[in-house]
């Protein structure tokens, strides 16, 4: 046999059978090469005393013991002989297999994953072994140089490092490749950001530029939902104005937080967080964008308060106007009394002067002296009235004399009335004087005009 000891898998091998005889050319011998485990052999009828049998690209199936048989026929009778056995041993040098994972990198919890081992060799029909950090699993592959290990619905116990190697068993020994590189199976459960919405069953919600405006006393509901495919879990409602967090279990991937009566302490920012427990781990989603809730007063009480305030203000204005009108009438009546008294005194003085001065019928009266006399008389009259006056308990008991106390108002009124009378007298009569008659208590009194009196 050539090579004589071990044959590498895939190498060509030849086995030669030969016999020594002098009658070889006359006997036409036949050489038969048989494998020990087979009843059928390969035949050759050479013209010489030897025969060579070729085994191309040997593999482990060719491995075993071989024996040559020699056969001749003489005078119609067969003669056989057998050689010693020779063993064909096949050896192989297996390379290190490669390993890959699908999907590559991070695998989501509950997803299917696959780990593939690949070896570059012609020695087929072997076994791939996939080893996990927690154990090992085997998979036999025939007719190909790769194998894929499928992991259905990965869980956290599948997480870890994996490596594989290749093994080929022959009739005499096992050939094992070196172990390949490691691949890590990392399982995660990424949670998407949940959604948050706000509703008011009794229509107490108005959306404004600053956020959701809820009328005080109305109800509102905050709803959290998530597109996650994980079952179960809980939702947390985070309120910025308080450290208290509301928790509700997820039902059909959503949860509702109800507030039956909106109060001012409910004002603030609200956001949602979803949390789920998978195997022995907890996973938390990102926090939602906050919704700003503003609690405002009910419009109906506000309108009622404004209307009541407006009505009260109107009543106050009417009372002030009535008091002002009443005071004006009282001031006019008091001024008329003062003017009447002054007119009576002026007439008496005029009559006294007429009797005392017989030489002249008329005399010139200085208007400035007359005005000063009127003011002096007014002041004296007010002092007399003030000394005799007793303050009444109310304006009704006092009557028209209340305004006499106010000296400044009376003086101004008398002065203004005097100026008005001067202007009227100047328009009516530029050269003559006339008597102005004014009824007081049924009598007629004469008052000098403020034009020049002769």
C-alpha positions in Angstrom: 0.0 0.0 0.0 1.3 3.5 -0.8 1.5 5.5 1.4 2.3 2.7 3.8 1.2 4.1 7.3 -1.5 6.8 7.4 -3.4 8.4 4.6 -4.7 12.0 4.9 -8.3 12.4 4.1 -8.6 13.4 0.5 -5.3 11.9 -0.6 -5.0 9.2 -3.4 -4.0 5.7 -2.2 -2.9 2.7 -4.3 -2.8 -1.0 -3.2 -0.7 -3.5 -5.2 -1.3 -7.2 -5.2 1.4 -9.5 -6.7 2.3 -13.2 -6.9 5.5 -15.1 -7.7 5.0 -18.1 -10.2 6.7 -19.6 -13.2 3.5 -20.5 -15.0 1.9 -17.0 -14.8 1.7 -16.5 -18.5 0.0 -19.8 -19.0 -2.5 -19.7 -16.2 -4.1 -16.1 -16.7 -4.4 -15.2 -13.0 -7.1 -13.0 -11.5 -6.4 -10.5 -8.7 -9.3 -9.5 -6.3 -9.0 -6.7 -3.7 -11.5 -7.0 -0.9 -12.3 -4.8 2.1 -12.7 -6.9 5.3 -16.2 -5.5 6.0 -17.4 -6.1 2.4 -18.1 -9.3 0.5 -17.6 -7.7 -2.9 -14.2 -6.9 -4.2 -12.5 -5.2 -7.1 -11.1 -7.5 -9.8 -8.2 -7.2 -12.2 -6.8 -9.7 -14.8 -3.4 -8.5 -15.7 -1.0 -10.0 -18.1 1.7 -9.9 -15.5 2.0 -11.3 -12.0 0.8 -8.2 -10.2 -2.2 -5.8 -10.1 -2.5 -2.3 -8.6 -5.8 -1.0 -7.2 -6.2 2.8 -6.8 -8.4 4.6 -4.2 -8.7 8.3 -5.1 -9.4 10.9 -2.5 -9.8 8.6 0.4 -12.1 9.4 3.2 -13.2 7.8 6.4 -15.5 5.4 4.4 -12.4 3.9 2.7 -10.8 3.3 6.0 -10.4 -0.4 7.0 -8.5 -3.7 6.3 -7.9 -4.9 2.8 -6.8 -8.3 1.5 -5.7 -9.6 -1.9 -7.0 -12.8 -3.4 -5.3 -14.7 -6.3 -7.2 -17.0 -8.6 -6.0 -19.3 -11.5 -7.8 -22.1 -13.5 -5.9 -25.3 -14.4 -7.6 -28.0 -16.5 -10.9 -26.5 -15.6 -10.2 -26.4 -11.9 -9.9 -23.2 -9.9 -7.1 -22.6 -7.4 -7.3 -19.6 -4.9 -4.9 -18.0 -2.5 -5.1 -15.0 -0.2 -2.6 -12.5 1.0 -2.2 -11.0 4.4 -4.4 -8.1 5.4 -3.2 -4.5 5.2 -5.0 -1.7 7.0 -5.9 1.6 5.5 -6.0 4.3 8.1 -7.3 7.8 7.3 -6.3 10.8 9.2 -7.5 14.4 8.9 -6.4 17.9 10.1 -9.6 19.9 10.8 -9.5 23.7 10.8 -11.1 26.0 13.4 -14.8 26.6 12.5 -16.3 30.1 12.3 -19.4 31.2 14.1 -22.0 33.9 13.4 -25.4 34.9 14.9 -28.6 36.1 13.3 -29.8 38.8 14.1 -26.4 40.2 14.6 -25.7 42.0 17.9 -28.6 42.7 20.2 -31.6 40.3 20.3 -35.0 41.4 21.6 -36.6 39.3 24.2 -39.0 36.8 22.8 -37.5 37.0 19.3 -36.1 34.0 17.4 -32.3 33.8 17.0 -29.9 31.6 15.1 -26.3 30.7 15.6 -24.4 29.2 12.5 -21.2 27.2 12.6 -19.1 26.8 9.4 -16.0 24.8 8.7 -13.8 24.6 5.5 -13.1 20.9 5.0 -13.9 18.1 2.7 -14.5 15.7 5.6 -18.3 15.8 5.5 -20.8 14.0 7.6 -19.4 15.1 10.9 -21.0 16.8 13.9 -21.0 20.4 15.0 -21.1 21.1 18.7 -22.4 24.4 20.0 -21.4 25.2 23.5 -23.1 27.7 25.7 -21.6 29.1 28.9 -24.2 27.3 30.8 -24.0 24.0 28.9 -23.6 22.5 25.4 -25.8 21.3 22.6 -25.0 19.1 19.6 -26.3 19.0 16.1 -25.3 16.5 13.4 -25.0 17.7 9.8 -24.6 15.3 6.9 -23.4 16.4 3.4 -22.6 20.0 4.3 -19.9 21.9 6.1 -22.2 24.2 8.2 -24.9 23.9 10.7 -27.4 26.5 12.2 -28.7 26.2 15.8 -32.1 27.9 16.1 -33.2 29.4 19.4 -37.0 30.1 19.5 -38.3 33.0 21.6 -35.1 33.8 23.3 -35.2 34.3 27.0 -32.6 35.6 29.5 -31.4 32.2 30.3 -30.2 32.0 26.6 -28.0 35.0 27.1 -24.3 34.4 27.2 -21.2 33.3 25.2 -21.3 30.7 22.5 -18.6 28.8 20.6 -18.6 25.7 18.3 -16.3 23.0 17.0 -16.5 20.2 14.5 -16.1 16.5 15.1 -15.8 13.6 12.7 -15.8 10.0 14.0 -14.0 7.3 12.1 -13.8 3.5 12.6 -10.7 3.8 14.6 -10.8 7.3 16.2 -12.5 10.6 16.5 -11.2 13.8 14.9 -12.1 17.1 16.6 -11.4 20.5 15.2 -10.2 23.3 17.4 -12.9 25.4 19.1 -13.9 28.5 17.2 -14.2 32.1 18.4 -16.9 33.2 20.9 -20.0 35.0 20.0 -22.2 36.8 22.6 -25.9 36.6 22.6 -27.2 39.7 24.3 -30.9 39.9 25.0 -32.7 43.3 25.6 -36.2 44.5 26.0 -36.3 48.0 24.6 -39.4 49.9 25.4 -40.7 52.7 23.3 -41.8 56.0 24.7 -45.5 55.7 25.7 -48.2 58.2 24.8 -50.2 60.4 27.1 -53.6 62.1 26.4 -56.0 64.2 28.4 -59.9 64.2 28.2 -62.7 65.8 30.2 -66.0 63.8 30.2 -68.1 66.8 31.2 -66.4 69.2 28.7 -64.4 71.1 31.2 -61.3 71.1 29.0 -60.0 73.9 26.8 -56.6 73.7 25.1 -54.7 77.0 25.2 -51.2 78.1 24.3 -49.9 77.3 27.7 -51.5 73.9 28.0 -54.7 72.2 29.0 -57.1 74.5 30.9 -59.4 72.5 33.2 -62.4 74.3 34.9 -62.3 73.9 38.6 -64.8 71.3 39.8 -64.9 69.4 36.5 -63.5 65.9 36.1 -60.6 65.0 33.8 -58.9 61.8 32.8 -55.2 61.2 31.8 -54.6 58.1 29.6 -51.3 56.4 29.1 -50.7 53.9 26.3 -47.7 52.1 24.7 -47.2 50.3 21.4 -45.1 47.6 23.2 -45.9 44.0 22.4 -45.1 42.9 25.9 -48.0 41.7 28.0 -48.7 43.0 31.4 -46.7 45.8 32.9 -47.7 48.9 34.8 -47.9 52.6 34.1 -46.7 55.3 36.4 -48.2 58.8 36.2 -45.6 61.4 37.3 -46.9 64.7 38.7 -44.3 67.5 38.8 -46.0 69.3 41.7 -45.8 66.3 44.0 -43.5 63.4 44.9 -46.6 61.1 44.8 -46.7 58.8 41.8 -49.9 57.1 40.7 -49.7 53.5 39.5 -52.1 51.6 37.3 -51.7 48.1 35.7 -51.6 48.0 32.0 -54.8 46.6 30.4 -54.5 46.2 26.6 -51.3 48.2 26.7 -53.0 51.3 28.3 -54.1 52.7 31.7 -56.4 55.6 32.7 -55.9 57.9 35.7 -59.2 59.7 36.7 -59.6 62.9 38.7 -63.4 63.3 39.5 -63.1 66.9 40.8 -60.4 69.3 39.5 -58.9 71.4 42.3 -56.0 73.9 42.3 -53.6 71.3 43.8 -54.0 69.3 40.6 -52.4 72.0 38.6 -49.0 71.1 37.2 -47.2 68.9 34.6 -48.1 65.2 34.0 -46.1 62.5 32.2 -46.2 58.7 31.9 -43.6 55.9 32.3 -44.2 52.2 31.4 -42.5 49.4 33.2 -42.6 45.7 32.5 -41.0 42.6 34.2 -39.5 40.0 31.9 -38.3 36.8 33.6 -36.4 38.3 36.6 -35.6 41.7 35.1 -37.5 45.0 35.0 -37.4 47.3 32.0 -38.5 50.9 32.1 -39.5 53.1 29.1 -38.5 56.6 28.5 -40.7 59.3 30.1 -43.3 61.0 27.9 -43.3 64.7 27.1 -45.3 66.4 29.9 -48.8 67.8 29.6 -49.3 71.1 31.4 -52.7 71.2 33.3 -54.0 74.6 34.4 -56.9 74.8 36.8 -59.1 77.9 36.2 -62.2 79.3 37.9 -65.7 78.5 36.7 -67.0 81.3 34.4 -70.6 81.4 35.8 -69.6 82.4 39.3 -67.2 84.9 37.9 -69.8 86.5 35.7 -72.2 86.6 38.6 -69.6 88.2 40.8 -68.9 90.8 38.2 -72.6 91.5 37.6 -73.2 91.9 41.4 -70.1 94.2 41.7 -71.3 96.3 38.8 -74.8 96.6 40.3 -73.4 97.6 43.6 -71.1 100.2 41.9 -74.1 101.6 40.1 -76.1 101.9 43.3 -73.2 103.7 44.9 -72.9 106.1 42.0 -76.6 106.8 42.2 -76.4 107.5 45.9 -73.5 109.8 45.4 -75.3 111.7 42.7 -78.5 112.0 44.8 -76.5 113.3 47.7 -74.7 115.8 45.5 -77.9 117.1 44.0 -79.5 117.4 47.4 -76.5 119.3 48.8 -76.6 121.6 45.7 -80.3 122.3 46.3 -79.7 123.0 50.0 -76.8 125.3 49.1 -79.0 127.3 46.7 -81.8 127.6 49.2 -79.4 128.8 51.9 -77.9 131.3 49.5 -81.4 132.6 48.7 -82.1 133.1 52.5 -78.9 135.0 52.9 -79.6 137.2 49.9 -83.1 137.9 51.2 -81.7 139.0 54.6 -79.1 141.2 53.0 -81.7 142.7 50.8 -83.9 143.6 53.8 -81.1 145.2 55.6 -80.0 147.1 52.5 -83.5 148.5 52.1 -83.7 149.6 55.7 -80.4 151.4 55.4 -81.5 153.0 52.2 -84.7 154.3 53.9 -82.7 155.6 56.9 -80.3 157.4 54.7 -83.2 159.0 52.7 -84.7 160.5 55.9 -81.4 161.7 57.2 -80.2 163.5 54.1 -82.8 165.9 52.9 -80.6 167.9 50.6 -79.9 165.3 48.1 -82.4 162.8 46.6 -79.8 160.3 45.5 -76.2 159.5 46.2 -73.6 157.5 44.4 -72.9 154.0 45.8 -69.5 152.4 45.1 -70.0 148.8 43.9 -66.8 147.7 45.7 -68.1 149.1 49.0 -71.5 147.4 48.4 -69.7 144.0 47.8 -67.6 144.5 50.9 -70.6 145.3 52.9 -72.4 142.3 51.6 -69.5 140.0 52.5 -69.2 141.6 56.0 -72.9 141.2 56.6 -72.8 137.6 55.4 -69.9 136.9 57.8 -71.8 138.4 60.7 -74.9 136.5 59.9 -73.1 133.2 59.7 -71.4 133.9 63.1 -74.8 134.6 64.6 -76.3 131.5 63.0 -73.3 129.4 64.1 -73.5 130.5 67.7 -77.2 129.7 67.9 -77.0 126.5 65.8 -77.2 123.1 67.4 -76.0 120.2 65.3 -78.9 117.9 64.5 -78.6 114.2 64.4 -79.4 113.8 60.7 -79.8 115.9 57.6 -83.6 115.5 57.7 -83.9 117.1 61.2 -81.5 119.9 60.2 -83.5 121.1 57.2 -82.1 123.7 54.9 -80.0 125.4 57.6 -77.3 122.6 57.4 -75.4 124.4 54.7 -75.2 127.7 56.7 -72.3 126.1 58.8 -70.2 125.9 55.6 -69.0 129.5 55.5 -66.9 129.2 52.5 -69.6 127.7 50.3 -72.1 130.4 51.4 -69.7 133.2 50.7 -68.8 131.9 47.3 -72.5 131.4 46.5 -73.4 135.0 47.5 -70.5 136.4 45.6 -71.3 134.5 42.5 -75.0 135.4 42.7 -74.0 139.1 43.2 -71.8 139.0 40.1 -74.6 137.4 38.1 -77.0 140.1 39.2 -74.6 142.8 38.3 -74.2 141.5 34.8 -78.0 141.2 34.3 -78.5 144.7 35.6 -75.8 146.1 33.3 -77.5 144.5 30.3 -81.1 145.7 31.1 -80.4 149.3 32.1 -77.2 151.2 31.5 -78.3 154.6 32.7 -81.0 154.0 35.3 -81.3 151.8 38.3 -84.3 149.7 39.1 -85.6 147.8 41.9 -85.4 144.0 41.9 -88.3 142.5 43.6 -88.2 139.0 45.0 -90.9 137.4 47.0 -89.9 136.2 50.4 -92.5 134.9 52.8 -95.3 136.6 50.8 -93.7 140.1 50.9 -91.9 142.0 48.2 -88.4 143.3 48.9 -86.4 145.9 46.9 -82.7 145.4 46.2 -80.4 148.0 44.6 -78.9 147.1 41.4 -75.2 146.9 41.2 -75.0 149.5 38.5 -74.2 153.1 39.4 -76.9 154.5 41.7 -77.8 158.1 41.7 
